[in-house]
């Protein structure tokens, strides 16, 4: 900006609004090349020929990416240009990998699968939910009005799988519901509702919760009577653990609440309190639940019982077998690992794309989180900041828990790998999260509405009541 | 609120850094360790699905990989397991590999550093790495002669034969009987493999053991060659083949109580004094008992070691059991034990390979050559990567003169003694028989060693029969049973 410009923030050149939609389109093109290229590589690696339905699939992926892109141009023109390409690249890679596992499962005559066809449909539904969120939520601040509705919704969604006749128990975890032929994991959607609820609640209560209590070891610990909400969240996540036996979600929900509480109050003391509660809960569940003990034992020494910990051992073997550059898509044996298409899709990718590939994938997730947190930083309202932080951190926690679990960094817990794991609810929910982040970033980067400077004779100010 | 968001950003960064470090650890640092674990099916299948190089005898593959239409792509196939099972060993998915399949795995599978260049080429052309070939020193005619010889014995016979080229140490024949069907272990029908392997393990004949090198047995009178070598080398005794030595029909011991050492036959040995050559030719126990006592157990042990006793590392690519003179300290042996040791009884135990090496050493002027079975290895495109050079294992196990004396006495043993069954028309052959007693209920071991032609030896052979099936105890003698086998092997080498 030149000095000749009279108003428009000469002191703050940052605020020059740029849409960057062209950049997004280019990145999107690269992202679709990743997905379609992976699909072709799978065909070449497995059958030695390019799959005949490549044009159809390429058309589908490029088409969906373009639809999402056009939706952003129309509905959120100032949104972050990097988020959508990352999501499309991850989604495309996931699809190719699931298709690759399908081929192996089919060759082995496995009773499960194929999954890729459904996953493509779920991707389409994910894009639909993405557009729907952009359409419906024209301003994220509106959501604040529905704070407790979202809280209630989250609770209902979490309780649904416990309703007899509706909930189904799959592999010991009571986190699915089945309606007709469809099964759905309501916890994935509950995650979004919880973030909105936490954000709305904390925006209102943050001052009270930020009141310092006792100072101990240089940290301001909160007052005892303010412990209520955190205790509720703690009990809720313990409830998820006890009644649904879902270690991963329990960890995710509590971590999410803790982080948002800390961001809202700016009091590290909450992290200390939360950390202690987490430790207590973890120790309690280790003592009480045999399935938690098994997870910990399998983490500390999987080779102590190669039958019981077969899955994690196979995952490690797969990663080692992949080595630096991987076996090449279609040329490893990822299907040896049970659930190589869902929870263990990262180790499948690690086996076939190698360390190089897995580092790139982790980098994409890190970038996703970084763009989310950047949106939170520049967001102008506390509610938006909290939602963006919550959603970004939920990606980070989820990737850490699932990737750390399957690579034996931490004990194995079941969580989906965002945008990659086979499974519909996760796909739809994560696309919706991406849309919410884009909505907030659009709001944030959009040029400030024209404010007419006050005329001298117009000095009477109107105090606006909210 | 920006400060905590920045803190969270750092926190998330740390989480991702931890994930990235961990995958680096998993896929780079600990990858080799994980890949080497023996329950890692991925690596096993991959190795198992490679085209393995052949094992070659005289230009013909005896083990090769045949393409098949299943998950494993190649089936390891053995041309004639009845002839070579003890050498090739087997290559099984479930039970791993043994013998040459095991020791030469690097070359055969293509992972050996010597094959680095061809692996790089494979990588660039994205071909599966293929294996090099391993060529053996085995003379198929000699091997066949030994196998046929054992087949001619009674059903259920067990034994071994080894033939060496005395000048180089090359193994010309190495047979262990009964053999086993290596094809059945390499099969892709794993249930059947499992079944068959169990049967082999439980079999009383233990076919998985190579009797020619992995087991040791009392060598009996063939060990008299070692005692003779020690006596001839002993300057105080000052003996030559023509020297008169004491014999007699019985040898009793001052510290042996009622124990008396006797001869198999007193026709020659019963005389009070006979020549050294006569003692060897007639295999006189009493004469050799006295010689052993005269030499002393320590010098006997030293002589045995000079021939390779106690060593288990000399064969290039196969496991060998070390032969032993005595299980304890030789100085502790009392005189009956010393005398018994001198005739290859008591604690003396040797592999047929070791006895062939002793014979080869005598044929090679006293120098022990290192035995070897791999003559050369080639890359997949037939380029020679490594050729085994003959190598001296021990210099002067005996002096050249002593070797010549021993050789002369062995010839006399064939011409006019117990090893007459080795005689070949118009060729001078040397030999020595052995019949080792093992308690009253078990059949004795039958041994024979031989070399031909004695004036310019081309082959040294040892044949050992552990059990000749139904053959009656009294009919078992080295000369009669083992002789024809050793003779056939020698003939196969010298008259190709």
Interface residues (C-beta under 8 A of the other chain):
Chain A: X259 X262 X263 X264 X266 X303 X306 X313 X316 X317 X318 X319 X320 X321 X322 X323 X324 X332 X333 X336 X350 X354 X355 X358 X359 X362 X365 X366 X369 X370 X373 X376 X377 X382 X385 X386 X389 X392 X393 X396 X397 X399 X400 X403 X404 X407 X408 X409
Chain B: X1 X2 X3 X4 X5 X6 X7 X8 X9 X12 X13 X15 X16 X18 X19 X20 X22 X23 X24 X26 X27 X28 X30 X31 X32 X33 X34 X35 X37 X39 X40 X41 X42 X43 X45 X46
